[in-house]
Amino acid sequence: MLAEYLPTLLFLIVASGIGVALLVVGNLLGPKRPGAEKLSPYECGFAPFEDARMQFDVRYYLIAIQFIIFDLEIIFIVPWATVFRDLGIIGLVEMGIFASMLLLGFIYVWKKGALEWE
């Protein structure tokens, strides 16, 4: 039974070997000329002007949370759509409730002004 996993094990060994070999060769043969300009932080083509630990606006986090919520919605809707005929009307009603709750949350955030930037 373990012989069935031999090609997979061989693939992992070869892939790991190639990855390690490329890192070693690049480190040994690559140019090493660090300078002040190369070692300085880079931010969008100009020198950084603030601390990296600055506070973000709360709206940034609200948009991120909305993205996660709608991403999770897709995770639930795709499997539901594949077995839609087996679930019948009860599955349709449950998905309708789920989608309407997400829609209500979206409308709430929209009315609170979380989607508007200054």
N, C-alpha and C positions, 0 to 999 in steps of 0.2 A: 504494500500500500504506500509506503514511503517513496517508492520509485516513481510514483506519479508526480511528486513534488520536486524531483530532480531538475527538470528544466527551469522551474521557477527559481530554485536555489541557485542554479548556474547563472541565470540572468541577473539575479541580485548581486552575486559575486563579481561578475564582469562589469556591471554598471557601477558598483562601488569602487572597483579597481580603476576604472577609467576616470571617475570623478576625483579620486585621491591623486592619481597620476597627473591629471591636468592641473590641480592645485599646486602640487610639488614642482612641476616643471615651470609653471608660471611664476612661482615664488623664487625659484633658483635662477631662471634665465631673464626674468623681467627687469626693466630698468629701475634703479633705486636712486632717484635724485629728488629727495624731498626738499622743499623750499618753504619759505614763509608764506608765499601765495598759495601753494598747493595744500598746505596744512591748515590754512585759515578756513573758517566756516563759510559755507556758500548758501546763499538764500536768494533765489530768483534773479541772479545776475548782479546783485549789489550786496554790500556788506550788511550783516544783520544790525538792526537798530534797536532791538528790545531784547529783554530776557526771554529765554525759551520757556520759562514757567509762567508766562503771562496768563491772565484769566480770560476765558472765552465767554462770549455772550450766551445766555441761557437758550436763546433761540437756536443756536447751533446744535445743542444737545436735543432739543425738541425735534428738529429735522432728522437727526440721526435716529432717534427713537421711532419716528414715523417710518423711516426707511426699514428698520428692523421689523416693525409690525406688518408692513405691507409685504415684506419679503416672507415672513412667516405665513401670511395669508396665502401666498402662492404655494408654499410648501403644503398647506392643507388642501387647497383647491385642486391641484393636479392629481393626487391619488383619488380624491372624491370623484373627479371627472372620469377616471378610468373605470370605476365601479358604479357609476351613476345608475345604470339600468338595474343592477342587483339591489340597490338600496331602496328604490321605489320612492313613493311620495314622502315618506318619513325622512329620508336622506335629503330630499329637496327642501323640506321645511327647515331642517336643522342647518343646512348650509345657508338658507335665506336668513335665518336668525343670526348666524355667525357673520355674514356679510353686512347685515344691517347694523349690527353692533360696531363693526369697524367703520362703517359709513358715519354713524353717529359720533364716534370719536374723532373722525376726520373733520366733520362739520364743527364740532366743539373747538378743536384746535384752530380751525380757520377763523371762527368768530372771535376767538381770543387774540387774533393777530399774530400768531406764532409763525405764519408763513411769509410775513412781510419784513423786508430788510430795509434799513435806513440808509 
